[in-house]
Amino acid sequence: MNEMDQQAYQSRIPIFPRSVKGRFRNLKTAILVLAYGVYFLLPWLRWERATGSDQAVLFDLVGRRFYLFDLVVYAQDIFWLAGLLVIFALLLFFVTGLAGRVWCGYFCFQTLWTDVFMFIERIVQGDRNARMKLSKSPWNGNRVVRMGVTWMLWLLVALFTGLSFTLYWGNAPDLFLQMLTAQAPFAAYATTLFLTATTFVMAGLAREQVCTYMCPYARFQGVMFDKDTLIIAYDDERGERQQGRHKPSKGLLEREARIQQEVGDCIDCGYCVQVCPVGIDIRNGLQYQCISCALCIDACDTIMDSIDYPRGLIRYSSEHALHHEKASRLNLKNLGYAAALLLTIAALFWSVVTRSDVELNVQQIRQPLSVQLSDGRIQNRYEIKVNNKTSSSMRYRLSMEGLNQAELDMGHFAEIEVPPERSITIQVKVRQDPEYASMTRQEFVFVLTPLGETNLQSVKHPSMFFNPAKNLK
């Protein structure tokens, strides 16, 4: 490897974030506890249903349906997923335009799991200085034990992460026992091991490199920023003034003295740099590595409180506000994001609440498209699929409309009975005398009518009847 190749690659510089207390750290901890509680406990939450699994959230691939509390999502509703992804994207754009990378700092899975891994690291190895000292020490007994315990606890959290994800795809109590007794499907073990390994590597070893190099959001988020976007900002005018930052010393202890001598309020303690999980100095301005976790704000506020200076040297602000200009966050771009987001949410909500509890699909069998029977009649065949989305067994009658003097042959079926949350497929034949056909292709409608005491309405599905004999005349 030549000198140019060596300069093209830089090894990871270990970062040892220091612990900090403050309102933003408390907010991050509250979100972390809530997120972990939902993620780990939701598969075990029971939900009473008339049919199907009693698990509140279950992704049943075998049955091709997803249970989300009282909502059952079928394979035919896959477009809802597209709508949900569009909502998430628009929400991300809207929030980023308003408040920068708050998703990264508070809600991103990488941030949440890395926080837990660093918490374990601090518990076992100590705070920043102790961890730095340990990393430079030889591999003696103390280092082996502390690193071993740390990795073991990381592995345990990663294993619970992978296992909990797997439990969403099967009845959690049964699947958990199957995995313990080596009776679970191979896919369950493979998924659990894969997520265990990726969680361990991403949250324990790669950490900030995931945000800096692997996540594309860090690269394109600047496109959504403007001068009114809230960012983590260092007040350079107050912190530096004319003479720059300076450590406290004789004659530069009181804030009034520093103001008179044009010395900034920043005492150059470095606390904001030490708490940063990505290892940047926010005093150098906005950088793409910054994930807006606001821990540097807590660090600076702690120091300002201790020396009786006003808070806000590092704060959430915008470029306009920093330069004492009028800020307007509800600009045309953000209003556009908001309008598109609201419209998409409304469309998805309307689609969910207006979904029919019975679904009729018709597919014409095209091999052959039509046949002429011995009595001269023309016959077309159709594959009829009825999907019952209710929680009770339903009976239906199938009929036709719009096809003159035609006969519907359902074989041995007089009615169609479909179990709850199931579908049934049958083949039917439609026959017509060529004399009654007005054209080669005729449009007509299949009508599915629910029977018994029910509030369900009839469902119609258009189809086509082909009469090739018409071309011969």
Secondary structure, 3 states (H helix, E strand, C coil): CCHHHHHHCCCCCCCCCCCCCCHHHHHHHHHHHHHHHHHHHHHHCECCCCCCCCECEEEECCCCEEEECCEEEEHHHCHHHHHHHHHHHHHHHHHHHHHCCHHHHHHCHHHHHHHHHHHHHHHHHCCHHHHHHHHHCCCCHHHHHHHHHHHHHHHHHHHHHHHHHHHCCCCHHHHHHHHHCCCCCHHHHHHHHHHHHHHHHHHHHHCHHHHHHHCCHHHHHHHHCCCCCCEEEECHHHHHCCCCCCCCCCCCCCHHHHHHCCCCCCCCCCHHHHCCCCCCCHHHCCCCCCCCCCHHHHHHHHHHHHCCCCCCCEEEECHHHHCCCCCCCCCHHHHHHHHHHHHHHHHHHHHHHCCCCEEEEEEECCCCCCEECCCCCEEEEEEEEEEECCCCCEEEEEEEECCCCEEEECCCCCCEEECCCEEEEEEEEEEECHHHCCCCEEEEEEEEEECCCCCCCCEEEEEEEECHHHHHC
